[in-house]
Amino acid sequence: MRSFDLSPLYRNTVGFDRLFSLLDTVGTVDSTPTYPPYNIERTGENAYRITLAVAGFTNEDLSIEVKENTLTLHGEKKATAENESTQLLYRGIAARTFERRFQLADHVEVKGAILENGLLHVDLVRNIPEAKKPRIIPINTAPAEQPSAIEGAKVDEAQQAA
């Protein structure tokens, strides 16, 4: 038994629920699907690409959905009359239904998707708003001839005491 009960910590923290949920799942058995295989690559400073191997799938068989920072890729092979009339002796190319989910970081948007040569490329870009980018704040020096607000308050207190 390597499970820890983190529920008492939930009521003492705000905004860390997802962190605790991730900690809860650390010791569990990995049931992540392995089909279809995929790559994640960085194509630029703020650009990324997810590539899935979807041999045998067409544009009509695939769907892409983005909802609340979750990218969902779904594939379902449609049955056709041509497929039903042929008799397969060996099936080595998997054409089973799949669903892959990717958690996107904040400010990551799906730019587009291309299906070529049995590979589905999904391009992502990270657009950080200007308000979130780091800024340099200049430090100004107070002029020597004017007393600062703190010094002015001390002079006022001394005058009131006299």
Rosetta constraint file for C-alpha pairs under 8 A:
AtomPair CA 2 CA 27 HARMONIC 7.23 0.50
AtomPair CA 3 CA 24 HARMONIC 7.70 0.50
AtomPair CA 3 CA 27 HARMONIC 7.23 0.50
AtomPair CA 4 CA 24 HARMONIC 7.58 0.50
AtomPair CA 6 CA 10 HARMONIC 6.99 0.50
AtomPair CA 6 CA 20 HARMONIC 7.03 0.50
AtomPair CA 6 CA 24 HARMONIC 7.77 0.50
AtomPair CA 7 CA 11 HARMONIC 7.53 0.50
AtomPair CA 8 CA 12 HARMONIC 7.40 0.50
AtomPair CA 9 CA 13 HARMONIC 6.49 0.50
AtomPair CA 10 CA 14 HARMONIC 7.65 0.50
AtomPair CA 10 CA 16 HARMONIC 7.71 0.50
AtomPair CA 10 CA 17 HARMONIC 6.63 0.50
AtomPair CA 10 CA 20 HARMONIC 7.91 0.50
AtomPair CA 13 CA 17 HARMONIC 7.93 0.50
AtomPair CA 16 CA 20 HARMONIC 6.37 0.50
AtomPair CA 17 CA 21 HARMONIC 6.17 0.50
AtomPair CA 18 CA 22 HARMONIC 6.19 0.50
AtomPair CA 19 CA 23 HARMONIC 6.32 0.50
AtomPair CA 20 CA 24 HARMONIC 6.18 0.50
AtomPair CA 21 CA 25 HARMONIC 6.56 0.50
AtomPair CA 22 CA 26 HARMONIC 6.54 0.50
AtomPair CA 33 CA 100 HARMONIC 7.90 0.50
AtomPair CA 35 CA 98 HARMONIC 6.94 0.50
AtomPair CA 36 CA 52 HARMONIC 6.43 0.50
AtomPair CA 36 CA 53 HARMONIC 5.94 0.50
AtomPair CA 36 CA 54 HARMONIC 6.59 0.50
AtomPair CA 36 CA 98 HARMONIC 7.29 0.50
AtomPair CA 37 CA 52 HARMONIC 5.96 0.50
AtomPair CA 37 CA 53 HARMONIC 5.78 0.50
AtomPair CA 38 CA 50 HARMONIC 6.92 0.50
AtomPair CA 38 CA 51 HARMONIC 5.36 0.50
AtomPair CA 38 CA 52 HARMONIC 4.29 0.50
AtomPair CA 38 CA 53 HARMONIC 6.20 0.50
AtomPair CA 39 CA 50 HARMONIC 5.70 0.50
AtomPair CA 39 CA 51 HARMONIC 5.11 0.50
AtomPair CA 39 CA 52 HARMONIC 6.63 0.50
AtomPair CA 40 CA 48 HARMONIC 7.22 0.50
AtomPair CA 40 CA 49 HARMONIC 5.77 0.50
AtomPair CA 40 CA 50 HARMONIC 4.56 0.50
AtomPair CA 40 CA 51 HARMONIC 6.44 0.50
AtomPair CA 41 CA 48 HARMONIC 5.72 0.50
AtomPair CA 41 CA 49 HARMONIC 5.30 0.50
AtomPair CA 41 CA 50 HARMONIC 6.52 0.50
AtomPair CA 42 CA 47 HARMONIC 6.10 0.50
AtomPair CA 42 CA 48 HARMONIC 4.43 0.50
AtomPair CA 42 CA 49 HARMONIC 6.34 0.50
AtomPair CA 43 CA 47 HARMONIC 5.36 0.50
AtomPair CA 43 CA 48 HARMONIC 5.28 0.50
AtomPair CA 43 CA 49 HARMONIC 6.71 0.50
AtomPair CA 44 CA 48 HARMONIC 6.84 0.50
AtomPair CA 46 CA 125 HARMONIC 5.71 0.50
AtomPair CA 46 CA 126 HARMONIC 5.14 0.50
AtomPair CA 46 CA 127 HARMONIC 7.48 0.50
AtomPair CA 47 CA 123 HARMONIC 7.38 0.50
AtomPair CA 47 CA 124 HARMONIC 5.77 0.50
AtomPair CA 47 CA 125 HARMONIC 4.48 0.50
AtomPair CA 47 CA 126 HARMONIC 6.39 0.50
AtomPair CA 48 CA 123 HARMONIC 5.97 0.50
AtomPair CA 48 CA 124 HARMONIC 4.99 0.50
AtomPair CA 48 CA 125 HARMONIC 6.18 0.50
AtomPair CA 49 CA 121 HARMONIC 6.53 0.50
AtomPair CA 49 CA 122 HARMONIC 5.55 0.50
AtomPair CA 49 CA 123 HARMONIC 4.53 0.50
AtomPair CA 49 CA 124 HARMONIC 5.85 0.50
AtomPair CA 50 CA 120 HARMONIC 7.99 0.50
AtomPair CA 50 CA 121 HARMONIC 5.79 0.50
AtomPair CA 50 CA 122 HARMONIC 5.12 0.50
AtomPair CA 50 CA 123 HARMONIC 6.57 0.50
AtomPair CA 50 CA 124 HARMONIC 7.87 0.50
AtomPair CA 51 CA 119 HARMONIC 6.38 0.50
AtomPair CA 51 CA 120 HARMONIC 5.48 0.50
AtomPair CA 51 CA 121 HARMONIC 4.52 0.50
AtomPair CA 51 CA 122 HARMONIC 6.35 0.50
AtomPair CA 52 CA 119 HARMONIC 5.59 0.50
AtomPair CA 52 CA 120 HARMONIC 5.10 0.50
AtomPair CA 52 CA 121 HARMONIC 6.66 0.50
AtomPair CA 53 CA 118 HARMONIC 6.12 0.50
AtomPair CA 53 CA 119 HARMONIC 4.73 0.50
AtomPair CA 53 CA 120 HARMONIC 6.50 0.50
AtomPair CA 54 CA 118 HARMONIC 5.30 0.50
AtomPair CA 54 CA 119 HARMONIC 5.60 0.50
AtomPair CA 54 CA 120 HARMONIC 6.54 0.50
AtomPair CA 55 CA 93 HARMONIC 7.48 0.50
AtomPair CA 55 CA 95 HARMONIC 7.87 0.50
AtomPair CA 55 CA 117 HARMONIC 7.80 0.50
AtomPair CA 55 CA 118 HARMONIC 4.31 0.50
AtomPair CA 55 CA 119 HARMONIC 6.88 0.50
AtomPair CA 56 CA 93 HARMONIC 7.73 0.50
AtomPair CA 56 CA 95 HARMONIC 6.74 0.50
AtomPair CA 56 CA 118 HARMONIC 6.68 0.50
AtomPair CA 57 CA 61 HARMONIC 5.74 0.50
AtomPair CA 57 CA 62 HARMONIC 7.04 0.50
AtomPair CA 57 CA 75 HARMONIC 7.53 0.50
AtomPair CA 57 CA 76 HARMONIC 7.99 0.50
AtomPair CA 57 CA 77 HARMONIC 6.54 0.50
AtomPair CA 57 CA 95 HARMONIC 7.46 0.50
AtomPair CA 57 CA 118 HARMONIC 7.29 0.50
AtomPair CA 58 CA 62 HARMONIC 6.70 0.50
AtomPair CA 58 CA 115 HARMONIC 7.92 0.50
AtomPair CA 59 CA 63 HARMONIC 7.89 0.50
AtomPair CA 59 CA 115 HARMONIC 7.15 0.50
AtomPair CA 61 CA 75 HARMONIC 5.61 0.50
AtomPair CA 61 CA 76 HARMONIC 5.31 0.50
AtomPair CA 61 CA 77 HARMONIC 5.46 0.50
AtomPair CA 61 CA 78 HARMONIC 6.54 0.50
AtomPair CA 62 CA 73 HARMONIC 7.36 0.50
AtomPair CA 62 CA 74 HARMONIC 5.76 0.50
AtomPair CA 62 CA 75 HARMONIC 4.47 0.50
AtomPair CA 62 CA 76 HARMONIC 6.59 0.50
AtomPair CA 63 CA 73 HARMONIC 5.96 0.50
AtomPair CA 63 CA 74 HARMONIC 5.19 0.50
AtomPair CA 63 CA 75 HARMONIC 6.40 0.50
AtomPair CA 64 CA 71 HARMONIC 7.29 0.50
AtomPair CA 64 CA 72 HARMONIC 5.81 0.50
AtomPair CA 64 CA 73 HARMONIC 4.75 0.50
AtomPair CA 64 CA 74 HARMONIC 6.41 0.50
AtomPair CA 65 CA 71 HARMONIC 5.89 0.50
AtomPair CA 65 CA 72 HARMONIC 5.14 0.50
AtomPair CA 65 CA 73 HARMONIC 6.59 0.50
AtomPair CA 66 CA 70 HARMONIC 5.64 0.50
AtomPair CA 66 CA 71 HARMONIC 4.57 0.50
AtomPair CA 66 CA 72 HARMONIC 6.24 0.50
AtomPair CA 66 CA 110 HARMONIC 7.87 0.50
AtomPair CA 67 CA 71 HARMONIC 6.66 0.50
AtomPair CA 69 CA 103 HARMONIC 5.95 0.50
AtomPair CA 69 CA 104 HARMONIC 4.90 0.50
AtomPair CA 69 CA 105 HARMONIC 6.69 0.50
AtomPair CA 69 CA 106 HARMONIC 7.03 0.50
AtomPair CA 69 CA 108 HARMONIC 7.91 0.50
AtomPair CA 70 CA 101 HARMONIC 6.59 0.50
AtomPair CA 70 CA 102 HARMONIC 5.70 0.50
AtomPair CA 70 CA 103 HARMONIC 4.71 0.50
AtomPair CA 70 CA 104 HARMONIC 5.72 0.50
AtomPair CA 71 CA 101 HARMONIC 5.59 0.50
AtomPair CA 71 CA 102 HARMONIC 5.06 0.50
AtomPair CA 71 CA 103 HARMONIC 6.37 0.50
AtomPair CA 71 CA 104 HARMONIC 6.82 0.50
AtomPair CA 72 CA 99 HARMONIC 6.84 0.50
AtomPair CA 72 CA 100 HARMONIC 5.71 0.50
AtomPair CA 72 CA 101 HARMONIC 4.53 0.50
AtomPair CA 72 CA 102 HARMONIC 6.52 0.50
AtomPair CA 73 CA 99 HARMONIC 5.58 0.50
AtomPair CA 73 CA 100 HARMONIC 5.11 0.50
AtomPair CA 73 CA 101 HARMONIC 6.40 0.50
AtomPair CA 74 CA 97 HARMONIC 7.63 0.50
AtomPair CA 74 CA 98 HARMONIC 5.76 0.50
AtomPair CA 74 CA 99 HARMONIC 4.39 0.50
AtomPair CA 74 CA 100 HARMONIC 6.51 0.50
AtomPair CA 75 CA 97 HARMONIC 5.47 0.50
AtomPair CA 75 CA 98 HARMONIC 5.24 0.50
AtomPair CA 75 CA 99 HARMONIC 6.43 0.50
AtomPair CA 76 CA 95 HARMONIC 7.88 0.50
AtomPair CA 76 CA 96 HARMONIC 6.82 0.50
AtomPair CA 76 CA 97 HARMONIC 4.49 0.50
AtomPair CA 76 CA 98 HARMONIC 6.69 0.50
AtomPair CA 77 CA 95 HARMONIC 6.32 0.50
AtomPair CA 77 CA 96 HARMONIC 6.83 0.50
AtomPair CA 77 CA 97 HARMONIC 6.55 0.50
AtomPair CA 79 CA 83 HARMONIC 6.71 0.50
AtomPair CA 79 CA 84 HARMONIC 7.48 0.50
AtomPair CA 80 CA 84 HARMONIC 6.54 0.50
AtomPair CA 81 CA 85 HARMONIC 6.30 0.50
AtomPair CA 82 CA 86 HARMONIC 6.67 0.50
AtomPair CA 104 CA 108 HARMONIC 6.19 0.50
AtomPair CA 107 CA 126 HARMONIC 5.58 0.50
AtomPair CA 107 CA 127 HARMONIC 5.44 0.50
AtomPair CA 107 CA 128 HARMONIC 5.88 0.50
AtomPair CA 107 CA 129 HARMONIC 7.94 0.50
AtomPair CA 108 CA 124 HARMONIC 6.61 0.50
AtomPair CA 108 CA 125 HARMONIC 5.61 0.50
AtomPair CA 108 CA 126 HARMONIC 4.24 0.50
AtomPair CA 108 CA 127 HARMONIC 6.27 0.50
AtomPair CA 109 CA 124 HARMONIC 5.62 0.50
AtomPair CA 109 CA 125 HARMONIC 5.44 0.50
AtomPair CA 109 CA 126 HARMONIC 6.24 0.50
AtomPair CA 109 CA 127 HARMONIC 7.38 0.50
AtomPair CA 110 CA 122 HARMONIC 7.22 0.50
AtomPair CA 110 CA 123 HARMONIC 6.05 0.50
AtomPair CA 110 CA 124 HARMONIC 4.54 0.50
AtomPair CA 110 CA 125 HARMONIC 6.49 0.50
AtomPair CA 111 CA 122 HARMONIC 7.61 0.50
AtomPair CA 111 CA 123 HARMONIC 5.36 0.50
AtomPair CA 111 CA 124 HARMONIC 5.27 0.50
AtomPair CA 111 CA 125 HARMONIC 6.36 0.50
AtomPair CA 112 CA 122 HARMONIC 5.92 0.50
AtomPair CA 112 CA 123 HARMONIC 5.40 0.50
AtomPair CA 112 CA 124 HARMONIC 7.37 0.50
AtomPair CA 113 CA 120 HARMONIC 6.97 0.50
AtomPair CA 113 CA 121 HARMONIC 5.45 0.50
AtomPair CA 113 CA 122 HARMONIC 4.34 0.50
AtomPair CA 113 CA 123 HARMONIC 6.10 0.50
AtomPair CA 114 CA 120 HARMONIC 5.78 0.50
AtomPair CA 114 CA 121 HARMONIC 5.15 0.50
AtomPair CA 114 CA 122 HARMONIC 6.63 0.50
AtomPair CA 115 CA 119 HARMONIC 5.70 0.50
AtomPair CA 115 CA 120 HARMONIC 4.44 0.50
AtomPair CA 115 CA 121 HARMONIC 6.27 0.50
AtomPair CA 116 CA 120 HARMONIC 6.54 0.50
AtomPair CA 116 CA 121 HARMONIC 7.93 0.50
AtomPair CA 128 CA 132 HARMONIC 6.42 0.50
AtomPair CA 128 CA 133 HARMONIC 6.65 0.50
AtomPair CA 129 CA 133 HARMONIC 6.61 0.50
AtomPair CA 142 CA 146 HARMONIC 7.78 0.50
AtomPair CA 142 CA 148 HARMONIC 7.39 0.50
AtomPair CA 147 CA 151 HARMONIC 5.89 0.50
AtomPair CA 147 CA 152 HARMONIC 6.08 0.50
AtomPair CA 148 CA 152 HARMONIC 6.14 0.50
AtomPair CA 149 CA 153 HARMONIC 6.21 0.50
AtomPair CA 150 CA 154 HARMONIC 6.42 0.50
AtomPair CA 151 CA 155 HARMONIC 6.37 0.50
AtomPair CA 152 CA 156 HARMONIC 6.31 0.50
AtomPair CA 153 CA 157 HARMONIC 6.24 0.50
AtomPair CA 154 CA 158 HARMONIC 6.24 0.50
AtomPair CA 155 CA 159 HARMONIC 6.24 0.50
AtomPair CA 156 CA 160 HARMONIC 6.23 0.50
AtomPair CA 157 CA 161 HARMONIC 6.19 0.50
AtomPair CA 158 CA 162 HARMONIC 6.39 0.50
